[in-house]
Amino acid sequence: MKWNGKRVAAAALGLMMAFQAAPAVSVQAAKAPEWNTEILSVSQIGGYESGQFNVNGGVMEIVAYNRNTGRAYAINGQSGALASISLKDLESGAFEKLEGTDIDVKGLVEAADSGFAYGDMTSVAVSPDQTTLAAALQAEDYRDPGRVALFSCNADGSLTLKGLAVTGVQPDMVTFANNTTVLTADEGEPREGYGNGIMDPKGSVTIINTDSLISRTVGFDAFDGSEQRTALAEAGVVLKKNTAPSVDLEPEYIAVSGQKAYVTLQEANAIAVLDLVAAAYDGIFSAGFEDYSTVPVDLDKKDDAYAPKTYKSLKGIRMPDGIAAYTSGGRTLLVTANEGDGREWGDEDLGTDYLNEDERNFEDGEDTSPTGAITAENSGLNGKVVFFDSSDYDGLDQNTDYVFGGRSFTVYEAAADGIRQIYTSGGEFEALTAAAVPEYYNCSNDNSVLDDRSGKKGPEAESVTTGVVGESIYAFVALERTGGVMIYDVTVPEKAGFVNYINSRDFASAVDGSQVYEDRELDKWVTGGDVAPEGLAFVDASASPTGNPLLLAACEVSGTVAVYELNAAG
């Protein structure tokens, strides 16, 4: 792509926009809800810079907060260090450039366990009593079990290694169920692709006792029987053909409520419910689809505009990444960020490569959708659209076209017999970002080109957390591509409504040295500010140095951590 001067000439936005808490808008609406500044004001009062960036992400990824020490801990996937960032000096109404120190987790772990070949640190969490920090570590060999490193949290913000516990393969997320129980989502991705003699590791959830360091890995073998597998597919769980669920399912993220853990299985478009007492799954349930026959979606990246349309044959496979749990009105509720994710593994030269994306180019009427139902003539599309290649999967309708992700967030109620959808934001994220940042609508996190992601996954909801501000419960949803955080009131999920959007990305600037060229044309670059929020952490007012709730956002492309202060009206 070429650097477009017109698109980057606007002043740096650093948006701190507040919107009205309107009633839930019909998901059929393409118009953004109205907004003002009277419900919940949001401002950035702090920022940490790691000094590193990467157009492909992976720098500041996940962040956790310790209320006792006033420190935030953020994963640096590029350096392998854990950044310890002090928030103690933050004040309302002013911006503080935060300082931090790096903790060499890799060095500490390798010294403690010479038998473990350290590969990558992927996630961090702090126990409810604030005494213990857990870091998820993947092995160097993608087929080997990982580890959780457990640290004592010292008053000065430093950490002391307590011990290591064995996990399943590729622990990608870690969280505490209580003060003495840690859980990891073990993805088990087939990173060398598929083929004879090539291993596709099993996905699992690991349950760890922090006192004994004894762990139990819970896989999905119970669903491998033909009847069980067929039942999953008939319920809309997406499974690779001729593949056992125990191998195919890849846990992504975990939310805990009471004695239950709710686990997103992103590629399968599902949520598993794990009974922590029995260490067994109650079931696996489809996350559902966005129906683009009624929900307008913008698939055309060539028109440089927000132009949503409906398509009778099209659905978005939600494929949730982040998940959060909260209680309201005596109910357990789940919130998912519906990112979407393709599978691209292996080596083309070795014949082990695999890709489940089906890219179609509608320019000059050249192509159609996979079913043939969408054509350039009947849709007006004039660019590339990435569809899901459903030919290799069970659980989908072969007469329907699918795209990756839902460009949305969804609220479900968890009940004894499964999960039930209460609310979905439908097409609102695209409508809202188009209104807030019209010159950078559906741009990517590795460039600021207008409409760049419309043919793929749009603004790409990545992660979600919840928190109480004033008398209301809010869901905070990070948008990985366009950037920023959407805020919705979910106190009464049936009446969930948009409240606020903040985006502290500086779209108009480019970080020196970040430019990547292809065919002598500028193809990718890192803009200034906070780019690609990957992980969120909510800080309650009682734990905040300012006395007001905070939201922390770890941004993986810019290598920054943004601190936003939240103030409820009245």
ABEGO torsion letter per residue (X at the ends): XBBBAAAAABBBAGBBBBBBBBBBBBAABABBBBBBAAABBBBBABBBBAGBBBAAEGBBABBBBBAAAGBBBBBBAAAGBBBBBBAAABBBGBBBBBBBBBBBAAAAAAAABAABBBABBABBBBBAAGABBBBBBBBABAABBBBBBBBBBBAAGBBBBAEBBBBBBGBABBBBABAABBBBBBAGBBAAEBEBGBBBBBBBBBBBBAAAGBBBBBBAAAAABAAAAAAAAAAGBBBBBGBBAAAABBBABBBBBEABBBBBBAAAGBBBBBBAAAGBBAEBBBAEBBBAAABBBBABAAAGBBBBBBBAABBBBAGBBBBBBBBBGGBBBBBBBBAEBBBBBEBAAAGABBBABBBBBABGGABBBAAGABBAAAAGBABBBBBBBAAABBGBBAABBBBBEAGBBBBBBBBAAEBBBABBAEAAAAAAAAAABAAABGBBAABABBGAAAABAEAGBABBBBBBBEABBBBBBBBAAAEEBBBBBAABAAABBBABBBBABBAABBBBGABBBBGGBBABBBBBEBBGBABBBBBBAAABAAGBBBBBBBBAAAGBBBBBBBBBBX
